[in-house]
Amino acid sequence: MEMTLEKLERHWMPFTPNRDFKRHPRMFVRASGMHYFDPSGRQVLDGSSGLFCSPAGHCRPEIAQAVAEQLQTLDYTPSFLRGHPGAFALADRVAALTPKGLDHVFFCNSGSEAIDTAIKVAFAYHLARNEGQRTYLISRERAYHGVNIGGTALGGMVRNRETFGALMPAVLHLRHTLLPEHRLTRGLAAGGVELADDLQRFVNLVGEKRIAAVFVEPIAGSTGVILPPRGYLERLREICTRYGILLVFDEVICGFGRTGAPFAATAFGVTPDVITMAKALTNGAQPMGAVAVRDDIYRTIVDAAPDGLPEFFHGYTYTAHPAACAAGLATLAIYEREKLFARAAELSGYFLDAMFALQDLAGVADIRGFGLLAGVEVKPGKAPGARGAELQGKLFDRGLHVKTTGDVAIMAPAFIASRADIDQMASILREAIAEY
């Protein structure tokens, strides 16, 4: 199909300069394995697993077949008062991967919905414990927790917030953990653990029994790969436990192997009370998110309600959609059968070597990374983010798809990537950044 300006005009694209795109559209029409293909048939290497969604590679036939068979058997059923076997099977499979004790799973349709679901879980839990006065939520500067009302209020990326106002009252933000002295540090840096003590300051400010939950990304991905200092997550866990605050890990990006473990909670040895997830849950083949909660959180909410009435007045038309569950089951089977989490852990060293080797370039401002996730930050141009946007275009034109935020190229290759794929990513990055 010829993409004339008129044919492009009706679609209002998300997180996109629409006028620029429609003047110079960059389109994908096909994908396979590690590559996308544009309308001319040109191959584009995927350096960011789509949008961190497809670590098993694109267009896996096992997932497509599972979805097709499901749609021909049971295309849709509401999850209100009804169920289907796939939802319960997938909840079991997810709970087998989450840290011990986080074994109740609520399905939704995206990471954004997972965050707003987790907010409601936190409020419902405290209300059931007769602590409904816990109305404060804590997040961090430079955080990204999706785009719904609750997630935007929690977010700490100014451009995502400034148009929309406060959105929710009683949201406080910890300082972020990107420190100048950590520049070009590979993995978790020493120093900075005291930043977690901001939470203690908020407890002192609003009261010991006023905070409902703390939301953190174990690795802040969308903002440009910001890692926690050593001991930081442990300190947050300690303070949350001391004051009865729920600790929520947003693992929409980190979940399902990105850190070399099923979840970053496992990789970092810190168990939260709630985990939100999405993206790689279905390898990007169907929209789906989920929230895993501690057993006692589920029991507290359920046991507080009268018999015969819903215990949690929340859900979506497409919660646990049969096709999404089929995609999730097929995806988790691939991860297990091909040992892709272990492969990600094995490939991490080679990947990080390749990324940190770029630090000799004059145009590189910083490099950060852990597992199969890295941020390559270029020195800013005339305005913050302008050079990053330009870089993304240069990379696409050279045959590499990369997610950028501000002036950071966020690298997140699929777990099926070969060393040759990593070499090609690094080579294209080097060629493009060398122009600055």
MOVEN-V623847 format. One record per pair of residues at least 12 apart in sequence whose ideal C-beta (glycine too) atoms are under 8 Angstrom apart, sorted by the first residue. I is the first residue (numbers start at 1). GAP is how many residues later the second one is. D is the distance in Angstrom with one decimal. If there is no record, write none. Layout:
# MOVEN-V623847
I | GAP | D
I | GAP | D
This chain:
# MOVEN-V623847
3 | 22 | 5.8
3 | 24 | 6.4
3 | 36 | 7.4
5 | 17 | 5.9
5 | 18 | 7.8
8 | 13 | 7.8
8 | 14 | 4.7
8 | 17 | 6.2
9 | 13 | 6.7
17 | 372 | 7.9
26 | 12 | 7.4
26 | 367 | 7.6
26 | 370 | 5.5
27 | 12 | 5.6
28 | 16 | 7.3
31 | 15 | 7.6
31 | 27 | 3.6
31 | 28 | 5.5
32 | 25 | 7.9
32 | 26 | 5.7
32 | 27 | 5.3
33 | 24 | 4.6
33 | 25 | 6.1
33 | 26 | 7.7
33 | 383 | 6.9
34 | 12 | 5.7
34 | 23 | 6.1
34 | 24 | 7.7
34 | 379 | 7.7
34 | 380 | 6.0
34 | 382 | 6.8
34 | 383 | 6.0
34 | 384 | 7.9
34 | 387 | 5.5
35 | 23 | 7.4
36 | 22 | 7.4
36 | 365 | 5.8
42 | 357 | 7.2
43 | 356 | 6.6
44 | 352 | 6.7
44 | 355 | 5.3
44 | 356 | 6.8
44 | 357 | 5.2
45 | 354 | 5.9
45 | 355 | 5.2
45 | 356 | 6.9
45 | 376 | 6.5
45 | 379 | 5.8
45 | 380 | 6.5
45 | 383 | 7.5
46 | 12 | 7.1
46 | 355 | 5.0
46 | 367 | 7.6
46 | 368 | 6.7
47 | 348 | 7.7
47 | 353 | 5.3
47 | 354 | 5.9
47 | 355 | 4.6
47 | 362 | 8.0
47 | 364 | 5.5
47 | 365 | 7.4
47 | 366 | 6.0
47 | 378 | 4.9
48 | 353 | 6.4
48 | 354 | 5.4
48 | 355 | 4.2
48 | 362 | 6.1
48 | 363 | 6.7
48 | 364 | 4.9
48 | 365 | 7.7
49 | 231 | 7.7
49 | 235 | 7.8
49 | 363 | 5.1
49 | 364 | 6.6
49 | 365 | 4.9
50 | 234 | 5.2
51 | 228 | 7.1
51 | 233 | 7.6
51 | 352 | 6.2
52 | 169 | 6.8
52 | 200 | 7.9
52 | 201 | 4.8
52 | 206 | 7.1
52 | 227 | 5.2
52 | 228 | 7.0
52 | 351 | 7.5
52 | 360 | 5.2
53 | 226 | 4.4
53 | 227 | 6.1
53 | 230 | 6.8
53 | 231 | 3.1
54 | 226 | 7.5
54 | 229 | 5.3
54 | 230 | 4.3
54 | 231 | 8.0
54 | 360 | 6.1
55 | 201 | 6.9
55 | 202 | 6.0
55 | 203 | 7.1
55 | 225 | 5.3
55 | 228 | 7.0
55 | 285 | 6.5
55 | 289 | 7.2
55 | 317 | 7.9
55 | 359 | 5.0
55 | 360 | 4.5
55 | 361 | 7.6
56 | 227 | 4.8
56 | 275 | 6.5
56 | 278 | 5.0
56 | 279 | 6.8
56 | 282 | 7.5
56 | 284 | 6.2
56 | 358 | 6.8
56 | 359 | 6.8
56 | 360 | 6.4
57 | 357 | 5.1
57 | 359 | 4.5
58 | 226 | 8.0
60 | 223 | 6.3
60 | 225 | 7.4
60 | 270 | 7.6
60 | 271 | 7.8
60 | 274 | 6.4
62 | 268 | 5.1
62 | 271 | 7.3
62 | 272 | 6.2
63 | 219 | 7.4
63 | 220 | 5.9
63 | 222 | 4.7
63 | 264 | 5.3
63 | 267 | 4.4
63 | 268 | 5.9
63 | 271 | 7.4
64 | 221 | 7.1
65 | 265 | 7.8
66 | 260 | 4.4
66 | 261 | 6.5
66 | 263 | 6.7
66 | 264 | 3.9
67 | 218 | 6.6
67 | 219 | 6.5
67 | 256 | 5.0
67 | 259 | 5.3
67 | 260 | 5.3
67 | 263 | 7.7
69 | 257 | 7.2
70 | 16 | 7.1
70 | 252 | 5.2
70 | 253 | 5.1
70 | 255 | 7.6
70 | 256 | 3.8
71 | 251 | 7.8
71 | 252 | 5.5
74 | 248 | 5.0
75 | 247 | 6.8
75 | 248 | 7.2
76 | 245 | 6.8
76 | 246 | 6.5
77 | 245 | 6.4
78 | 239 | 7.1
79 | 28 | 7.6
79 | 236 | 6.4
79 | 240 | 4.3
79 | 241 | 4.8
80 | 235 | 6.3
83 | 237 | 7.8
84 | 236 | 7.4
84 | 238 | 5.5
84 | 241 | 7.4
86 | 234 | 7.6
86 | 236 | 5.7
86 | 239 | 3.6
86 | 240 | 5.8
86 | 243 | 6.5
87 | 20 | 6.6
87 | 233 | 3.8
87 | 235 | 7.9
87 | 238 | 5.4
89 | 236 | 7.4
89 | 240 | 6.1
90 | 15 | 7.8
90 | 17 | 7.6
90 | 230 | 7.6
90 | 235 | 4.7
90 | 238 | 4.7
90 | 239 | 5.5
90 | 242 | 7.7
91 | 13 | 7.8
91 | 14 | 4.1
91 | 16 | 7.5
93 | 235 | 7.5
93 | 236 | 6.5
93 | 239 | 4.9
94 | 183 | 7.7
94 | 187 | 7.5
94 | 196 | 6.1
94 | 198 | 6.5
94 | 234 | 7.7
94 | 238 | 7.6
95 | 197 | 6.8
97 | 159 | 7.5
97 | 165 | 4.1
97 | 166 | 7.0
97 | 235 | 7.6
98 | 164 | 7.3
98 | 165 | 6.4
98 | 167 | 7.8
98 | 177 | 6.0
98 | 194 | 4.6
99 | 164 | 6.9
99 | 166 | 5.2
99 | 167 | 6.1
99 | 172 | 4.5
99 | 173 | 7.8
99 | 176 | 7.8
100 | 171 | 7.6
101 | 170 | 7.1
101 | 193 | 5.4
101 | 194 | 5.9
102 | 169 | 7.5
102 | 170 | 7.7
102 | 171 | 7.8
102 | 172 | 7.5
102 | 173 | 6.0
102 | 190 | 4.4
102 | 191 | 6.4
102 | 192 | 5.6
102 | 193 | 7.9
103 | 189 | 7.4
103 | 192 | 5.8
104 | 188 | 7.0
104 | 189 | 5.2
104 | 190 | 7.8
104 | 191 | 6.4
104 | 193 | 7.6
104 | 194 | 4.0
105 | 185 | 5.4
105 | 186 | 7.1
105 | 187 | 5.2
105 | 188 | 8.0
106 | 15 | 7.4
106 | 184 | 6.7
106 | 185 | 4.6
106 | 187 | 7.3
106 | 213 | 7.8
107 | 181 | 6.8
107 | 182 | 7.3
107 | 183 | 5.2
107 | 212 | 5.2
107 | 213 | 4.2
107 | 217 | 7.7
107 | 218 | 7.7
108 | 180 | 7.6
108 | 181 | 4.4
108 | 182 | 6.8
108 | 183 | 7.1
108 | 208 | 5.6
108 | 211 | 6.1
109 | 178 | 4.9
109 | 179 | 6.2
109 | 180 | 5.9
109 | 207 | 5.9
109 | 209 | 5.2
109 | 210 | 7.5
109 | 212 | 7.5
109 | 215 | 7.5
110 | 36 | 7.0
110 | 168 | 5.6
110 | 177 | 6.0
110 | 178 | 7.7
110 | 179 | 4.8
111 | 34 | 8.0
111 | 35 | 5.1
111 | 139 | 7.5
111 | 141 | 3.5
111 | 165 | 6.6
111 | 166 | 7.5
111 | 167 | 3.7
111 | 168 | 6.5
111 | 178 | 5.3
112 | 33 | 7.8
112 | 34 | 3.0
112 | 35 | 5.1
112 | 36 | 4.5
112 | 39 | 5.2
112 | 177 | 7.7
113 | 33 | 7.6
113 | 35 | 6.6
113 | 176 | 5.3
113 | 203 | 6.6
114 | 32 | 7.5
114 | 138 | 6.8
114 | 162 | 3.8
114 | 163 | 6.5
114 | 164 | 5.7
114 | 175 | 3.9
114 | 176 | 6.3
114 | 177 | 5.2
115 | 30 | 4.6
115 | 31 | 4.9
115 | 33 | 6.8
115 | 35 | 6.1
115 | 36 | 4.1
115 | 39 | 6.9
115 | 100 | 7.2
115 | 135 | 6.5
115 | 161 | 5.6
116 | 30 | 7.6
116 | 32 | 4.7
116 | 33 | 7.0
116 | 34 | 4.2
116 | 35 | 6.1
117 | 159 | 7.6
117 | 172 | 7.9
117 | 174 | 4.9
117 | 197 | 6.5
118 | 95 | 7.4
118 | 97 | 7.4
118 | 130 | 5.3
118 | 156 | 5.2
118 | 158 | 5.3
118 | 173 | 5.2
119 | 18 | 6.7
119 | 31 | 4.5
119 | 35 | 7.9
119 | 94 | 7.3
120 | 192 | 7.6
120 | 194 | 5.1
121 | 153 | 6.4
121 | 170 | 6.5
121 | 172 | 6.0
121 | 176 | 6.7
121 | 180 | 7.4
121 | 191 | 7.6
122 | 12 | 7.9
122 | 15 | 7.5
122 | 90 | 4.5
122 | 91 | 3.9
122 | 124 | 5.0
122 | 126 | 7.2
122 | 152 | 7.3
123 | 12 | 7.6
123 | 89 | 6.0
124 | 177 | 5.1
124 | 188 | 5.9
124 | 190 | 8.0
125 | 121 | 6.9
125 | 172 | 5.1
125 | 175 | 5.7
125 | 176 | 5.8
126 | 86 | 5.5
128 | 172 | 4.9
128 | 173 | 5.3
128 | 175 | 7.9
128 | 176 | 3.8
129 | 171 | 6.2
131 | 78 | 6.1
131 | 113 | 7.5
133 | 76 | 6.4
133 | 77 | 6.2
134 | 75 | 6.4
134 | 76 | 6.0
134 | 77 | 6.2
134 | 78 | 4.1
134 | 111 | 8.0
135 | 34 | 8.0
135 | 35 | 5.0
135 | 75 | 6.8
135 | 77 | 6.4
136 | 34 | 4.6
136 | 35 | 7.5
136 | 36 | 6.4
136 | 66 | 7.4
136 | 70 | 5.4
136 | 74 | 5.2
136 | 75 | 4.5
136 | 76 | 6.3
137 | 16 | 7.6
137 | 17 | 6.3
137 | 31 | 7.5
137 | 33 | 6.6
137 | 34 | 5.1
137 | 35 | 7.6
137 | 74 | 7.6
137 | 75 | 6.0
137 | 76 | 5.8
137 | 77 | 7.8
137 | 78 | 6.8
138 | 33 | 7.6
138 | 34 | 5.3
138 | 35 | 7.4
138 | 36 | 6.4
138 | 61 | 6.4
138 | 64 | 6.0
138 | 73 | 6.1
138 | 75 | 7.2
138 | 76 | 4.4
138 | 77 | 7.0
138 | 107 | 7.8
139 | 15 | 4.0
139 | 16 | 7.1
139 | 17 | 6.1
139 | 32 | 6.6
139 | 33 | 7.7
139 | 34 | 5.5
139 | 35 | 7.2
139 | 75 | 7.6
139 | 76 | 4.9
139 | 77 | 7.3
140 | 16 | 5.4
140 | 33 | 5.8
140 | 34 | 4.5
140 | 35 | 7.1
140 | 36 | 5.6
140 | 37 | 7.8
140 | 76 | 6.1
140 | 80 | 7.3
141 | 15 | 4.2
141 | 32 | 5.2
141 | 33 | 7.0
141 | 34 | 5.7
141 | 35 | 4.2
142 | 14 | 4.8
142 | 15 | 6.0
142 | 34 | 4.2
142 | 36 | 6.9
142 | 78 | 6.1
142 | 81 | 4.4
142 | 82 | 7.9
142 | 84 | 6.3
143 | 12 | 5.6
143 | 13 | 4.0
143 | 14 | 7.2
143 | 30 | 7.4
143 | 33 | 7.7
143 | 72 | 7.3
143 | 73 | 7.3
143 | 74 | 6.4
143 | 77 | 6.2
143 | 80 | 7.0
143 | 107 | 8.0
144 | 12 | 7.8
144 | 13 | 5.7
144 | 16 | 7.0
144 | 73 | 7.3
144 | 76 | 7.1
144 | 77 | 7.4
144 | 78 | 3.8
144 | 79 | 5.6
145 | 70 | 6.0
145 | 72 | 7.8
145 | 105 | 5.7
146 | 106 | 7.5
147 | 13 | 7.3
149 | 18 | 5.3
149 | 19 | 6.7
150 | 17 | 7.9
150 | 18 | 6.3
152 | 12 | 6.0
152 | 15 | 5.5
153 | 13 | 7.0
153 | 14 | 4.1
153 | 15 | 3.8
153 | 18 | 5.0
154 | 17 | 6.2
154 | 61 | 5.3
156 | 17 | 5.3
156 | 20 | 6.9
156 | 67 | 7.8
157 | 65 | 7.6
157 | 66 | 5.7
172 | 30 | 5.3
172 | 33 | 8.0
172 | 34 | 7.7
174 | 21 | 6.9
174 | 22 | 7.5
174 | 24 | 4.3
174 | 25 | 6.3
174 | 28 | 7.8
174 | 40 | 8.0
174 | 42 | 7.9
175 | 20 | 5.3
175 | 23 | 5.7
176 | 44 | 7.1
176 | 47 | 7.8
176 | 50 | 6.0
177 | 15 | 5.7
177 | 18 | 5.7
177 | 43 | 7.8
177 | 49 | 5.8
177 | 50 | 7.0
177 | 51 | 5.6
177 | 52 | 5.9
177 | 55 | 6.3
178 | 46 | 7.9
178 | 48 | 4.7
179 | 12 | 7.3
179 | 13 | 5.4
179 | 50 | 7.8
182 | 45 | 7.9
182 | 47 | 7.5
182 | 186 | 7.9
183 | 183 | 5.1
184 | 172 | 7.3
184 | 175 | 5.7
184 | 182 | 6.2
184 | 183 | 5.8
185 | 42 | 7.8
185 | 183 | 7.0
186 | 166 | 6.0
186 | 170 | 5.8
186 | 181 | 7.9
186 | 183 | 6.3
187 | 40 | 7.2
187 | 182 | 7.6
187 | 183 | 5.6
188 | 39 | 5.7
188 | 40 | 6.5
188 | 41 | 6.3
188 | 42 | 4.8
188 | 182 | 7.2
189 | 38 | 7.0
189 | 40 | 5.3
189 | 41 | 7.0
190 | 39 | 7.0
190 | 40 | 5.7
191 | 38 | 6.1
192 | 37 | 3.5
192 | 40 | 6.6
193 | 36 | 5.2
193 | 37 | 6.7
193 | 38 | 4.1
193 | 39 | 5.1
193 | 42 | 5.6
195 | 34 | 7.1
195 | 37 | 6.5
196 | 35 | 8.0
196 | 36 | 5.0
196 | 37 | 7.8
196 | 39 | 3.7
196 | 40 | 4.9
196 | 43 | 7.0
197 | 38 | 7.1
197 | 42 | 7.8
199 | 15 | 6.3
199 | 37 | 6.2
199 | 40 | 4.8
199 | 41 | 7.5
199 | 46 | 7.9
200 | 39 | 5.6
203 | 36 | 7.2
203 | 40 | 5.6
203 | 42 | 8.0
208 | 35 | 5.5
209 | 34 | 7.5
209 | 35 | 7.1
211 | 32 | 6.9
211 | 34 | 4.9
212 | 33 | 7.1
212 | 34 | 6.6
213 | 32 | 6.3
213 | 33 | 4.0
213 | 34 | 7.4
213 | 35 | 5.3
213 | 60 | 8.0
213 | 61 | 7.4
214 | 22 | 6.4
214 | 26 | 5.9
214 | 31 | 5.8
214 | 32 | 7.3
214 | 33 | 5.5
214 | 34 | 6.6
215 | 33 | 4.7
215 | 35 | 6.0
216 | 17 | 7.5
216 | 20 | 6.6
216 | 31 | 7.6
216 | 32 | 7.3
216 | 33 | 6.5
216 | 34 | 6.8
217 | 32 | 7.4
217 | 33 | 4.6
217 | 34 | 7.6
217 | 35 | 8.0
217 | 36 | 7.1
217 | 37 | 7.1
218 | 15 | 6.5
218 | 31 | 5.6
218 | 32 | 8.0
218 | 33 | 6.6
218 | 36 | 5.4
218 | 41 | 7.7
218 | 46 | 3.6
218 | 47 | 6.8
218 | 49 | 7.8
218 | 50 | 6.0
218 | 52 | 7.8
219 | 34 | 7.3
219 | 35 | 5.6
219 | 40 | 7.3
219 | 45 | 6.3
219 | 151 | 6.1
219 | 154 | 6.3
221 | 32 | 3.7
221 | 33 | 7.0
221 | 152 | 6.5
221 | 189 | 6.8
221 | 191 | 7.8
222 | 31 | 7.0
222 | 183 | 5.9
222 | 188 | 7.6
223 | 182 | 6.0
223 | 183 | 7.9
224 | 144 | 7.7
224 | 151 | 4.7
224 | 153 | 6.5
224 | 181 | 5.1
224 | 182 | 6.0
224 | 184 | 3.6
224 | 186 | 6.6
225 | 143 | 4.8
225 | 144 | 6.5
225 | 145 | 8.0
225 | 148 | 5.9
225 | 149 | 6.1
225 | 150 | 3.1
225 | 183 | 6.9
225 | 185 | 6.0
226 | 142 | 7.0
226 | 149 | 7.8
227 | 141 | 6.0
227 | 143 | 5.8
228 | 40 | 7.4
233 | 35 | 5.5
233 | 37 | 4.3
234 | 35 | 7.9
234 | 36 | 5.7
236 | 34 | 7.9
237 | 33 | 5.2
237 | 34 | 7.5
237 | 35 | 7.5
240 | 33 | 7.6
246 | 27 | 4.5
246 | 28 | 6.0
246 | 51 | 7.5
247 | 25 | 4.4
247 | 26 | 5.2
247 | 27 | 7.5
248 | 24 | 6.0
248 | 25 | 6.9
248 | 26 | 4.3
248 | 27 | 7.5
248 | 28 | 6.7
249 | 14 | 7.5
249 | 15 | 6.8
249 | 16 | 5.5
249 | 23 | 4.2
249 | 25 | 7.3
249 | 26 | 5.1
249 | 27 | 7.4
250 | 26 | 5.1
251 | 12 | 5.3
251 | 13 | 5.8
251 | 14 | 7.1
251 | 24 | 5.3
251 | 25 | 6.4
251 | 26 | 5.2
252 | 24 | 6.1
252 | 25 | 6.1
252 | 26 | 4.7
252 | 27 | 5.6
252 | 37 | 7.4
253 | 26 | 6.6
253 | 120 | 7.3
253 | 159 | 7.6
254 | 13 | 8.0
254 | 119 | 7.6
255 | 20 | 7.2
255 | 22 | 4.2
255 | 23 | 7.9
255 | 24 | 7.3
255 | 25 | 6.3
255 | 26 | 7.3
256 | 21 | 7.2
256 | 23 | 7.7
256 | 24 | 3.8
256 | 25 | 6.4
256 | 79 | 6.7
256 | 85 | 7.7
257 | 23 | 7.0
257 | 78 | 6.5
257 | 83 | 5.9
257 | 84 | 3.9
257 | 87 | 4.9
257 | 115 | 8.0
257 | 158 | 6.0
258 | 22 | 7.3
258 | 86 | 7.0
258 | 113 | 5.6
258 | 114 | 5.9
258 | 115 | 5.5
258 | 154 | 6.8
259 | 85 | 7.9
259 | 111 | 6.3
259 | 112 | 3.9
259 | 113 | 7.9
259 | 114 | 7.4
260 | 81 | 6.5
260 | 82 | 7.7
260 | 84 | 5.1
260 | 85 | 3.1
260 | 88 | 5.6
260 | 111 | 4.8
260 | 112 | 7.4
261 | 80 | 6.5
261 | 84 | 7.3
262 | 79 | 6.1
263 | 12 | 6.3
263 | 14 | 7.8
267 | 104 | 7.1
273 | 20 | 7.1
273 | 21 | 5.0
273 | 24 | 6.4
274 | 17 | 6.3
274 | 18 | 7.0
274 | 19 | 5.1
274 | 20 | 7.2
274 | 23 | 7.2
275 | 16 | 7.2
275 | 17 | 4.6
276 | 13 | 7.1
276 | 14 | 7.6
276 | 15 | 5.4
277 | 12 | 6.6
277 | 13 | 5.2
277 | 14 | 7.6
277 | 15 | 7.1
278 | 12 | 7.2
280 | 51 | 7.5
281 | 47 | 5.4
281 | 50 | 6.8
282 | 42 | 6.0
282 | 45 | 4.0
282 | 46 | 5.0
282 | 49 | 5.3
283 | 44 | 7.1
283 | 48 | 4.4
283 | 51 | 7.3
285 | 42 | 4.6
285 | 46 | 7.1
286 | 35 | 7.3
286 | 37 | 5.6
286 | 38 | 4.2
286 | 40 | 7.9
286 | 41 | 4.0
286 | 42 | 7.6
287 | 31 | 7.8
287 | 37 | 6.6
288 | 33 | 7.5
288 | 36 | 4.1
288 | 37 | 7.9
288 | 39 | 7.1
288 | 40 | 6.0
338 | 78 | 7.8
340 | 75 | 4.2
340 | 76 | 7.1
341 | 74 | 7.4
343 | 72 | 5.2
343 | 73 | 7.5
344 | 27 | 6.5
344 | 28 | 4.9
344 | 71 | 4.4
345 | 26 | 7.3
347 | 25 | 6.4
347 | 66 | 7.9
347 | 68 | 7.1
347 | 70 | 6.6
347 | 72 | 7.7
347 | 75 | 7.4
348 | 22 | 7.9
348 | 23 | 5.2
348 | 24 | 5.7
350 | 69 | 5.7
350 | 72 | 6.0
351 | 18 | 7.8
351 | 21 | 5.7
351 | 23 | 7.1
351 | 60 | 7.8
351 | 62 | 6.6
351 | 66 | 7.8
351 | 71 | 5.3
352 | 17 | 4.9
352 | 18 | 7.9
352 | 22 | 6.5
354 | 68 | 5.1
354 | 69 | 6.7
354 | 71 | 7.2
354 | 72 | 4.1
355 | 12 | 5.8
355 | 14 | 5.6
355 | 19 | 4.3
355 | 21 | 6.2
355 | 56 | 6.2
355 | 71 | 6.9
356 | 13 | 7.2
357 | 69 | 6.8
358 | 18 | 6.1
358 | 68 | 6.8
358 | 71 | 6.1
358 | 72 | 6.0
358 | 75 | 6.7
361 | 69 | 6.7
361 | 72 | 5.1
361 | 73 | 6.0
361 | 75 | 8.0
362 | 74 | 7.2
363 | 15 | 5.2
363 | 16 | 5.6
363 | 70 | 4.6
363 | 71 | 7.0
363 | 72 | 7.5
363 | 73 | 3.2
364 | 12 | 6.6
364 | 13 | 7.1
364 | 14 | 6.3
364 | 15 | 7.3
364 | 69 | 6.2
365 | 12 | 4.6
365 | 13 | 6.1
365 | 14 | 4.6
365 | 15 | 7.6
365 | 42 | 7.2
369 | 42 | 7.8
372 | 40 | 6.3
372 | 41 | 5.9
372 | 43 | 6.7
373 | 37 | 7.6
373 | 38 | 7.3
373 | 39 | 5.2
374 | 36 | 7.6
374 | 37 | 4.5
374 | 38 | 7.8
375 | 33 | 4.6
375 | 34 | 7.2
375 | 35 | 5.5
375 | 36 | 7.4
376 | 32 | 6.8
376 | 33 | 4.6
376 | 35 | 6.5
376 | 53 | 6.4
376 | 57 | 7.5
377 | 29 | 8.0
377 | 30 | 5.7
377 | 31 | 4.6
377 | 32 | 7.8
378 | 13 | 6.0
378 | 29 | 5.1
378 | 30 | 7.8
378 | 31 | 7.4
378 | 55 | 5.9
378 | 58 | 6.1
379 | 28 | 7.4
379 | 57 | 6.6
380 | 27 | 5.3
381 | 26 | 7.8
384 | 22 | 6.0
384 | 23 | 6.8
385 | 21 | 4.6
385 | 22 | 6.1
387 | 20 | 5.3
387 | 49 | 6.9
388 | 16 | 4.4
388 | 17 | 7.1
388 | 18 | 5.4
388 | 19 | 4.0
388 | 20 | 6.2
388 | 21 | 7.0
389 | 15 | 6.7
391 | 13 | 6.4
391 | 16 | 7.8
391 | 18 | 6.2
391 | 41 | 6.0
391 | 42 | 7.1
392 | 12 | 4.4
392 | 17 | 7.3
394 | 38 | 4.3
394 | 41 | 7.3
395 | 14 | 7.2
395 | 33 | 6.1
395 | 34 | 7.1
395 | 37 | 5.4
398 | 30 | 4.9
398 | 33 | 6.5
398 | 34 | 6.1
399 | 29 | 6.5
400 | 24 | 7.7
400 | 25 | 6.2
400 | 28 | 4.3
400 | 29 | 7.3
402 | 27 | 8.0
409 | 20 | 6.8
411 | 14 | 6.7
411 | 18 | 7.9
413 | 12 | 6.7
